[in-house]
């Protein structure tokens, strides 16, 4: 039986997966970077405000579940963190991408999953998304469940089962405050791109400073 995740553990794990796939040059993540990833306002539902002690506590329990491990680089003494999602859950790239979005954004329709996994994995179409979802729902220990279509919804949604069973009532309550639109998604993508550019500029500045010191 799979170990169930708390909400904080799910957010930490999903953030690690997302950053590995979208900004691999800055992965593994430091505690500060991981905390910022958990708390970012784009591509997250709900938006949270964890402090580092909260994230550290989740890391400790995720390590006990063999889902996260410490990474010590050769050029830095700073501890960083990596996830073990593909190995523990026996997932391919498509399954990892689907699971990451569900961990970070809650129940999603097939169309939402196709759109929101765009930076994580390239699906050929809705059919490939459906195939991946079918694989995740038909396992001996399913990782995903298809929820019944609620009143007022055009499509059924899918939810992850890493935090235990998902009831229709709980899913409906979570859907009530959601007011997401295409424009907000575009803003989220732009914010992510700005964040990436800032990191790149910081790296360039650090490299330039090291180069300059050699001639001083």
N, C-alpha and C positions, 0 to 999 in steps of 0.2 A: 504494500500500500504506500502511495506517495505521501510524503510529509506535506501537511497543509501550511500555506504561507499566511502570515498576517498581512494587513494592508500595507504596513511600512515595508515589510520584506518584499512584497510584490512590487512596490514602487522602486525600491533599490535595485531589484533584479532587472526589471524592465528598463530602467535608466542605463544600467551597465550594457545591456544588449543593444539598446538604441545607439549609444555613443560609440560602441565598438563598430557598428555598421555604418554610421553616418560620418564620424570623425575618427577614423582608425589611427590617424597620426597623433592623436592625443590620448590614445588608449594604451594601457590600462589607466584608470582614473585615480587621482589622489583623493583623500577624504574631502577636501574642499571642493574639488571639481565634481565629485559624486553628489555631495550635498546640494550644490548649485543645480545639477542635472535633475535631481528629485524635485526641486522647488521651482523650476522654470515655469513660466506662465503659458508657453506655447506647447501644443501637443500633449497636454496633461488634463486629465479629468478624474477626480477633482484637482484643483490647484492646492498645494499644501505648503506649509512653512516649517520644515523640519530643522532642528538644530543638529550640530555635529554629533552630540551624544546620542540622539535618537537614531541617526544613521549608523553610528558605531555599534549600537545595540543590535540593530538588524543585521549588520555584517557578521557579528559574532554568531548569531543563530543560523544565518545562512551558511557560514563555514561549518557549523555542526552538521548541516544537511548536505554538505559537500557541493553546494551550489556556488560558492564564492571562495576564492583563495587569495592569499597575499602574494604580491609580486615585488621582488626587489631587483631593480635594474642595476646594471653594471656601472652606470655613470651617475647614479644618484642614490642617496641613502633614504630618500623619502619612500615610505610604504605606499604601494598602489594596489588596486583591486581589480580582479578579473572574474568573470562568471564562467560557469561550467554547464550552461543550459543544454547545448546540443548533446553532450555526453550523458548527462543524468537522465534527460527525457528522451534520448534517442531520436533527435529531430534533424531534418535536413534544413537547408537555408530557408526554404519557403515556410516550413513549420515554425522556425525560430522567429521569422518576421511577423507572422500572424500572432503568435503568442505575445510578442513584445508589445504590439499595438493594443491587444486586449488587456495586458497588464497595466498599461499606461493610460488607457482611455475608456476602459469599461466596455460593456456590450456594444457590438457594432454590426451593421448590415454588411452584406457581401460587397456592395458598392463602396461603402465607407472603408472597408478593409483594403479593397483594391487601390483606392486613392491614397490612403494613409500609410500603406506599406511601400509607397513609391520610392522612398529614399533608402529603404531597407533591403528590398528584393524586387526584381523585375518580373512581375507576373505577365504572361502573354495575354491575359484577358480574364473576364469573370469566371470562365470555365475552369481555369487553373486555380483560382482562388477557391472555388467550390470543391475541387478535387482535394486540395490541401485540408479544407475544413472537414470533408468527409473522412479523411484519414485520421484526423485528430479526434473525431467524435466516435469512430468505430474501433478504437483500440481496446485492448482488454481492460486497461485503466484509462478511460477517456480523459483528454486534457481540455476538451472544449464541448460545450453543449449548445444545441439550438433551442432558443427560447420561442415560445408561442408568440405570434404577432399580436400586439396589444391594440386596443381600440384606438383609432386615429393614426395608426402606423401603416405605411404601405408595404413594408417588408419585415420579415422576421429578423431578429438579431442573434448573434452568437456571443457567448461569454466563456471565459476560461474557468477551469475547475481547480486551479492550483490552490485556491483559498477555501475549498470545500464546495458543497452543492450550492447552486444558485436557484433560489425560488422565483417564481413569476412575480410575487409581490415585491420582493427586494429589488428586482430588476426594474419594475414599474416605478418604484419610489426614486430610484436613481435617475430614471429618465426625466422626471418632472422638471428639475432645474436646468436641464441641458438646453441651451439656446445657441447652438453652433451653426454657422453658416459658411458658405464658400469663401466669403471675404475674410472671416476670422482665420480660416485655414491658410489663406495666402499671407496674412500678416505673420502667422506663426512660422511659415517657411522663411520669410524675409528676416525675422528675428534670429532664426537659426543661422542663416547665411552671414548676418552681421556678427554674430558670436564667433563663427568660424574665422572670419576675416580678422577680427580682433586678436584671436589666438595666433594667427599666422603672423601678424605684425609684431606681436610680442616675441615670437620665436626669432624673427628676422633681427629685431633689435638686440636680443641676447647674443645672437651669433656675431653681429657687427661689433658689439662691445668686447667679446672675446678676441676677435680679430684685431681690434684696435690696441688691446692690451699687449699684444705680441710685439708691437712696434714702439711702445712707450719706454 
